């Protein structure tokens, strides 16, 4: 998925590269992060100051960015997870038009699985193999 709009048909995707245990860990991290954010929002007293910024980065023990929360210059809000080499491997995004996207990338930054939901209610799913061939597309 590209940060400049929906690019489902532009990049290859292969679900077979994502081992089930890795996928489960990634989903666990997403759910945990969102749960912490919701819990903090519920517990924060009304008089607490609000921190406003365009992005936050969480780094590993080596100082490499592993999680990034940002809103880019085109107002696309993203939550990105990077591998140890700094390559973005999973991205959740909400576009200014209300569309939402999830993309899983291979080490070469090619999208292998893309899910999308449009503001009008339509959705899409694209799965591609390592050679950029579409294995499945709906609709």
C-alpha positions in Angstrom: 0.0 0.0 0.0 1.3 3.4 -0.8 0.8 6.4 1.5 -0.4 8.5 -1.4 -3.7 6.8 -1.8 -5.1 3.4 -2.6 -2.6 1.4 -4.7 -4.0 -2.1 -4.4 -3.5 -2.9 -8.0 0.0 -1.5 -8.3 2.0 -3.8 -6.0 2.3 -7.6 -5.7 1.2 -9.6 -2.7 1.6 -13.2 -1.5 -0.2 -14.4 1.6 2.0 -17.5 1.7 5.0 -15.5 2.9 3.3 -14.6 6.2 3.6 -17.5 8.6 0.5 -17.9 10.8 2.5 -17.3 14.0 4.0 -14.1 12.6 0.6 -12.8 11.5 -0.9 -13.6 14.9 1.9 -11.7 16.6 1.4 -8.7 14.3 -2.4 -8.7 15.0 -1.7 -9.1 18.7 0.6 -6.0 18.6 -2.0 -4.0 16.7 -4.8 -4.9 19.1 -2.6 -4.3 22.2 -1.5 -0.9 20.9 -5.1 0.1 20.2 -6.2 -1.2 23.5 -3.6 0.9 25.4 -4.6 4.0 23.4 -8.3 3.5 24.2 -7.5 2.7 27.9 -5.4 5.9 28.2 -8.1 8.0 26.6 -10.7 6.7 29.0 -8.6 7.3 32.0 -7.2 10.7 31.1 -8.9 13.5 33.2 -10.4 16.3 31.2 -7.8 18.8 32.5 -4.8 16.8 31.1 -3.0 18.7 28.4 -3.2 17.2 24.9 0.0 16.4 23.0 -0.5 17.3 19.3 2.0 16.1 16.7 2.2 14.8 13.2 4.0 11.6 14.1 5.4 9.3 16.8 8.1 6.7 16.3 8.8 3.7 18.6 12.4 2.4 18.3 14.0 -0.9 19.2 17.1 -1.4 21.4 19.3 -0.5 18.5 17.5 2.8 17.9 15.8 1.6 14.7 12.2 2.7 14.1 9.9 -0.3 14.4 6.5 1.4 14.8 5.4 4.7 13.3 2.2 6.6 13.8 1.9 9.6 11.5 -0.2 11.9 9.5 1.5 12.9 6.3 1.3 16.1 4.3 -1.7 14.8 2.3 -3.5 14.0 5.6 -3.2 10.2 5.3 -3.1 8.7 8.8 -1.0 5.6 9.1 0.2 3.1 11.6 3.3 1.3 10.2 5.3 -1.6 11.5 8.9 -2.0 10.3 11.2 -5.0 10.3 14.7 -4.9 11.9 16.1 -3.4 8.7 13.7 -0.5 8.8 11.5 -1.7 5.9 7.8 -1.1 6.4 6.1 -4.5 6.5 2.6 -3.8 7.7 0.5 -0.6 7.3 -2.9 0.5 8.5 -4.1 3.7 6.9 -7.1 6.0 6.8 -7.3 8.3 3.8 -8.8 11.8 3.8 -11.9 10.5 1.9 -12.6 8.0 4.8 -11.2 5.0 3.0 -9.2 2.6 5.1 -6.5 0.2 4.1 -4.4 -2.7 5.4 -1.3 -3.8 3.5 1.2 -6.5 4.3 4.6 -6.2 2.4 7.4 -8.6 1.6 11.1 -7.7 2.4 11.3 -6.0 -1.1 8.5 -3.7 -0.1 6.0 -5.3 -2.5 2.4 -5.4 -1.2 1.4 -9.0 -1.0 -2.0 -8.7 0.7 -4.2 -5.6 0.6 -7.6 -5.0 2.2 -9.6 -1.9 1.7 -12.9 -0.3 2.7 -14.3 2.6 0.8 -16.5 5.3 2.4 -19.5 4.2 0.3 -19.3 0.7 1.8 -17.5 -1.2 -0.9 -14.5 -3.3 0.1 -11.6 -5.0 -1.7 -9.1 -7.8 -1.2 -6.1 -8.4 -3.3 -3.6 -11.3 -2.8 -0.5 -11.5 -5.0 2.4 -14.0 -5.3 6.1 -13.3 -5.3 6.0 -12.8 -9.1 3.4 -10.1 -8.9 0.6 -12.3 -10.2 -2.8 -11.7 -8.7 -3.9 -14.9 -7.0 -7.2 -13.5 -5.8 -9.1 -10.2 -6.2 -12.5 -9.3 -4.8 -14.4 -7.6 -6.2 
